[in-house]
Amino acid sequence: MRLIWKILREHIRPAQWVGFVLANIVGLSIVLCGLQLYLDISPLLNPGTGFMKPDYLVVTKPVSTLTTLSMDKPVFTEAEIGDIASQPFVEQCGAFTAARYQISGQLKVAKLDVQLTTDLFFESVPEDFVDVASEEWHFSPGETVVPIIIPQDYLNLYNFGFASSANMPAVSESLIRRVRFDLYLYGNGQRERMTGRVVGFSTRLNTILVPESFIRWSNERFAPQESADAPSRLIVRVNNPSDRAITTYFDEHGYHIDQDKLDSSKAGWLLRILVVIVMCIGGLICLLSCYVLILSVFLLLQKNRQSVRDLLLLGYPVRRVALPYQALVTMLVVLSLCVSLAIMAVARSIYVGYLRMLVPDYMLSSALPTVLVAVGLVLLIIFVNLILIHRHVGR
């Protein structure tokens, strides 16, 4: 092996191999950093988690002066709901169901001799659209405790707006979850007292949510039979928030959607696209570097053509003559892999700090998939080069 290597290394130019190593490191580093970044930010972009809003839109009809004067309600018909649900950009469509009776809430603080009373409104949406996971989110007829989900914005408005101006203490989410208050339901000639309990805070829906089972049961009991049951709001999940057909469709039909949520969803979608584009660029650089490596090996074999021919004529097998070149290629590719993984680890430690600034309770994703992909790419590169070198030496 050493004798063969001394004969075949005569025309090796270090600059060529350094160029390949650098190009391969750049390409692999881009691919690995892009893949790991995608894995790390994917949980933040998934529905119900992260700092970007999921791809949910609340659809309403505009309220005009004519609507107010005519006492008409801006509700959706079954045909309109079916038309929205049939659009190609819609993955799922659900309706808000409102409580059609009077509700009042009362909180008594015995130690302070304080009693707070306010009128309330309840709505429900299909379970798939609720962004709060709670074991208490259920209701069956006969139960007296009603689980409630309130918007996170309500709590923020109280803590950072009303409480500071009224010189009242701020409250935490855990404290509110412990509080129980009285609910009084009026309608259809009946009145009932129940207990309300906040079980979560929604960042998706700006309404006071209760389970669908409670809304159905209470509307049947307390709502006037002649009252309308058509929904005034819809919630829609779209598959691609950057699709222009979304805004075109809703504008043409005169429906109103929250553009801020659509813009946030577009940002998440575009971020995914950018990461994929960066990974494709890195993959292209890897392919080009591998092409340079193959050309360098073939050029070296061409320069050593006479030496290779003499060794084969002396009886050395093709496998033994090709082994020095194969070992050189393997060593350079493995070196590129190690350096690329180190660069990926350093880059990850930098951007993870910024992610944790945005989401304090952010949990790191595993780097094992990225390492496995890197090893797979390197093994593929080595395998292809080993075969090409063996064939070229044989010819």
C-alpha positions in Angstrom: 0.0 0.0 0.0 2.8 2.5 0.9 4.8 1.6 -2.2 1.7 2.1 -4.4 0.9 5.4 -2.7 4.5 6.7 -3.3 4.1 5.9 -6.9 0.7 7.4 -7.4 1.0 10.6 -5.3 3.5 12.3 -7.6 1.0 14.6 -9.4 -1.2 15.4 -6.4 -1.8 19.2 -6.1 -2.9 20.2 -2.6 -4.6 23.4 -3.8 -7.1 21.3 -5.8 -8.1 19.2 -2.8 -8.2 22.2 -0.5 -10.6 23.8 -2.9 -12.8 20.7 -2.9 -12.8 20.5 0.9 -13.7 24.2 1.3 -16.5 24.0 -1.3 -17.9 20.8 0.3 -17.7 22.3 3.8 -19.7 25.4 2.5 -22.3 23.2 0.8 -22.7 20.8 3.7 -22.8 23.6 6.3 -25.6 25.4 4.4 -27.6 22.2 4.1 -27.1 21.1 7.7 -27.7 24.6 9.2 -30.9 25.0 7.0 -32.2 21.6 8.0 -31.5 22.1 11.7 -33.0 25.6 11.6 -36.2 24.2 10.0 -36.4 21.5 12.6 -35.9 24.0 15.4 -38.5 26.6 14.2 -41.1 24.1 13.0 -42.6 23.7 16.5 -42.9 27.5 16.7 -44.8 27.6 13.4 -47.2 24.8 14.0 -50.8 25.6 14.9 -51.4 26.4 18.5 -47.8 26.9 19.4 -45.0 29.4 18.9 -44.8 33.1 18.4 -46.5 33.2 15.0 -50.2 32.8 14.6 -51.4 29.6 13.0 -53.2 29.7 9.6 -56.7 30.4 11.1 -58.9 33.2 9.9 -62.1 34.6 11.4 -64.6 35.6 8.7 -67.4 38.0 9.3 -69.8 40.1 7.3 -69.3 43.9 7.4 -71.8 45.9 9.5 -73.2 49.0 7.6 -75.5 51.8 8.6 -78.3 50.1 6.5 -77.8 46.9 8.4 -78.2 48.7 11.7 -81.3 50.6 10.6 -83.0 47.6 9.1 -82.2 45.5 12.3 -80.8 42.8 10.1 -78.2 40.5 11.5 -75.0 39.9 9.4 -75.2 36.1 9.5 -74.1 33.4 7.0 -76.5 31.2 5.2 -75.8 27.5 4.7 -75.1 28.1 1.0 -72.5 30.7 1.9 -70.9 28.4 4.4 -70.8 25.6 1.9 -69.3 27.8 -0.7 -66.5 29.0 1.6 -65.8 25.4 2.8 -65.5 24.2 -0.9 -62.7 26.7 -1.8 -59.4 25.0 -2.7 -57.4 27.1 -0.2 -59.7 26.0 2.8 -58.7 23.0 4.8 -61.4 23.3 7.4 -64.3 25.6 8.1 -66.3 25.9 11.3 -69.0 28.2 12.7 -69.3 30.2 15.9 -72.4 29.2 17.8 -73.7 31.9 20.2 -75.7 31.6 23.3 -79.1 33.1 22.5 -80.2 34.1 26.1 -79.1 36.4 28.9 -76.1 35.6 31.0 -74.7 37.4 34.0 -71.7 36.6 36.1 -71.3 37.3 39.8 -68.2 37.1 41.9 -68.4 37.5 45.7 -65.3 38.3 47.8 -66.5 37.7 51.4 -63.4 38.9 53.1 -63.6 42.3 51.4 -67.4 42.4 51.3 -67.3 43.0 47.6 -69.7 41.7 45.0 -68.9 42.1 41.3 -71.7 41.6 38.7 -71.5 41.8 34.9 -73.4 40.7 31.8 -71.6 38.0 29.7 -71.9 36.4 26.3 -70.9 32.8 25.4 -69.8 31.3 22.1 -68.5 27.9 21.0 -66.6 26.5 18.1 -65.8 23.0 17.0 -63.2 21.3 19.2 -60.6 21.2 16.4 -60.4 25.0 16.4 -59.8 25.4 20.2 -56.2 26.2 20.9 -56.2 25.3 24.6 -55.7 21.8 25.8 -57.5 21.1 29.1 -58.8 17.9 30.7 -61.6 20.0 32.1 -62.9 21.1 28.7 -66.1 19.1 28.7 -69.7 19.5 29.8 -72.6 17.1 30.2 -76.2 17.9 31.0 -76.7 17.7 34.8 -73.3 19.2 35.6 -73.2 22.5 37.4 -69.7 23.7 36.6 -69.1 25.4 33.2 -65.6 25.4 31.8 -64.7 28.7 30.2 -61.8 29.9 28.0 -61.2 33.6 27.7 -58.9 35.5 25.4 -55.4 36.2 26.6 -55.9 39.8 25.5 -58.7 40.2 28.2 -56.2 39.4 30.9 -53.5 41.7 29.4 -56.0 44.6 29.2 -56.9 44.2 32.8 -53.3 43.8 34.1 -51.7 46.5 32.0 -54.6 48.8 31.5 -57.5 48.8 33.9 -55.6 47.5 37.0 -52.9 50.2 36.8 -55.4 53.0 36.3 -57.8 51.8 39.0 -54.9 51.1 41.5 -55.9 47.4 41.6 -53.6 44.4 41.9 -52.6 42.5 38.8 -53.6 38.8 38.6 -51.9 35.8 37.2 -53.3 33.0 35.0 -53.0 30.5 37.8 -54.9 32.7 40.2 -57.8 33.1 37.8 -58.0 29.4 37.2 -58.6 28.9 40.9 -61.5 31.4 41.1 -65.0 30.1 40.7 -67.9 32.5 40.2 -71.7 32.3 39.8 -73.4 32.2 36.5 -77.1 33.1 36.1 -78.8 32.0 32.9 -82.1 33.7 31.9 -84.5 33.0 29.1 -87.6 31.2 27.8 -89.2 31.8 31.2 -86.5 30.0 33.1 -83.6 30.9 35.3 -80.8 28.8 36.6 -77.7 29.3 38.7 -74.5 27.5 37.7 -70.7 27.8 38.5 -68.2 29.2 36.0 -64.5 28.3 36.0 -61.8 29.6 33.7 -59.7 26.7 32.4 -57.5 28.4 29.8 -56.6 31.5 27.8 -56.9 31.6 24.0 -54.5 33.5 21.8 -56.5 32.5 18.7 -60.1 33.4 19.4 -61.3 36.8 20.7 -64.4 35.6 22.4 -65.6 33.8 25.6 -65.6 30.2 24.8 -67.6 27.4 26.3 -67.9 23.7 25.1 -70.3 23.1 22.2 -72.2 20.6 24.3 -73.0 23.3 26.8 -74.2 25.8 24.1 -76.5 23.2 22.5 -78.0 22.2 25.9 -78.5 25.7 27.1 -79.9 27.1 23.8 -82.5 24.3 23.8 -83.5 25.2 27.3 -83.2 29.0 27.6 -83.3 30.4 24.0 -86.6 31.4 22.4 -87.5 28.8 19.8 -88.1 31.5 17.1 -84.6 33.0 17.5 -82.2 32.7 14.6 -79.6 30.0 14.7 -77.5 31.2 11.8 -73.8 31.9 12.7 -72.5 35.5 12.4 -68.8 34.4 12.4 -66.9 31.6 10.8 -63.4 30.3 11.5 -61.4 29.0 8.6 -58.1 27.2 8.4 -56.2 27.8 5.1 -53.5 25.6 3.7 -51.4 28.4 2.2 -51.8 31.9 3.7 -49.7 33.5 1.0 -52.2 32.4 -1.7 -53.6 35.5 -3.3 -56.9 33.7 -4.0 -57.7 34.1 -0.3 -57.9 37.8 -0.2 -59.4 37.9 -3.7 -62.2 35.6 -2.8 -63.1 37.4 0.5 -62.9 40.8 -1.1 -65.1 39.8 -4.0 -67.8 38.4 -1.6 -67.6 41.4 0.7 -66.4 39.3 3.7 -64.1 40.7 6.4 -61.0 38.9 7.6 -58.3 39.8 10.1 -55.4 40.9 7.8 -52.9 40.9 10.7 -53.4 37.2 11.3 -53.1 36.6 7.6 -49.9 38.5 7.4 -48.5 36.6 10.4 -49.4 33.3 8.7 -47.8 34.5 5.5 -44.6 35.3 7.4 -44.5 31.7 8.7 -45.1 30.3 5.3 -42.5 32.4 3.6 -40.0 31.6 6.3 -40.5 27.9 5.6 -40.0 28.6 1.8 -36.8 30.5 2.4 -35.3 27.8 4.6 -36.1 25.2 1.8 -34.5 27.5 -0.8 -31.4 27.9 1.3 -31.1 24.2 1.7 -31.5 23.7 -2.1 -28.7 26.2 -2.6 -26.5 24.3 -0.2 -27.4 21.0 -1.9 -26.4 22.5 -5.3 -23.0 23.6 -3.8 -22.5 20.1 -2.5 -23.2 18.6 -5.9 -20.8 21.0 -7.6 -18.1 20.3 -5.1 -18.6 16.5 -5.6 -18.3 17.2 -9.4 -15.1 19.0 -8.8 -13.8 16.1 -6.7 -14.6 13.6 -9.4 -12.9 15.8 -12.0 -9.9 16.2 -9.8 -9.6 12.4 -9.2 -10.0 11.7 -13.0 -7.4 14.3 -13.8 -5.0 12.8 -11.2 -5.6 9.3 -12.7 -5.0 10.7 -16.2 -1.7 12.1 -15.1 -0.7 8.8 -13.5 -2.0 6.8 -16.4 1.3 5.2 -17.2 2.0 4.3 -13.5 -1.5 2.8 -13.1 -1.0 0.8 -16.3 2.4 -0.5 -15.2 1.0 -1.5 -11.8 -1.9 -3.4 -13.4 0.5 -5.1 -15.9 2.6 -6.2 -12.9 -0.4 -8.1 -11.6 -1.7 -5.7 -9.0 -5.6 -6.0 -8.8 -7.7 -3.0 -9.7 -9.0 -2.8 -6.2 -5.5 -2.4 -4.7 -4.5 0.3 -7.2 -7.7 2.2 -6.7 -7.5 2.0 -2.9 -5.1 5.0 -2.3 -7.4 7.3 -4.3 -10.5 5.9 -2.5 -8.8 6.4 0.9 -7.9 10.0 0.0 -11.4 10.8 -1.1 -12.9 9.2 2.0 -10.6 11.1 4.3 -11.4 14.5 2.7 -15.2 13.9 2.7 -15.1 12.8 6.4 -13.0 15.9 7.2 -15.6 18.0 5.5 -18.4 16.3 7.4 -16.7 16.9 10.8 -16.0 20.6 10.1 -19.6 21.1 8.8 -21.1 19.6 11.9 -19.0 21.9 14.0 -20.1 24.9 12.1 -23.7 23.8 12.4 -23.3 23.4 16.1 -21.8 26.9 16.5 -24.5 28.5 14.3 -27.2 26.7 16.2 -26.0 28.0 19.5 -26.2 31.5 18.2 -29.7 31.5 16.7 -31.2 29.4 19.6 -30.4 32.4 21.9 -32.6 34.6 19.8 -35.4 32.0 19.7 -35.4 31.8 23.5 -35.6 35.6 23.7 -38.8 35.3 21.6 -40.2 32.2 23.4 -38.7 31.9 26.9 -40.0 28.3 27.4 -38.7 27.2 24.0 -37.5 23.6 24.0 -34.7 22.5 21.6 -35.4 19.9 18.9 -33.1 16.9 18.6 -30.1 17.3 16.3 -30.1 13.6 15.6 -32.1 13.8 12.3 -29.6 16.4 11.0 -26.7 14.2 11.9 -28.3 11.2 10.3 -28.9 13.2 7.1 -25.3 14.4 7.1 -23.9 10.9 7.5 -26.3 9.7 4.8 -25.1 12.4 2.4 -21.5 11.7 3.1 -21.9 7.9 2.7 -23.6 8.5 -0.6 -20.8 10.8 -1.8 -18.2 8.3 -0.7 -20.1 5.3 -2.3 -20.4 7.1 -5.7 -16.8 8.2 -5.7 -15.5 4.7 -4.8 -17.4 3.2 -7.7 -16.3 5.8 -10.2 -12.7 5.5 -9.1 -12.7 1.7 -9.4 -14.3 1.8 -12.8 -11.9 4.5 -14.1 -8.9 2.6 -12.8 -10.2 -0.5 -14.5 -10.5 1.2 -17.8 
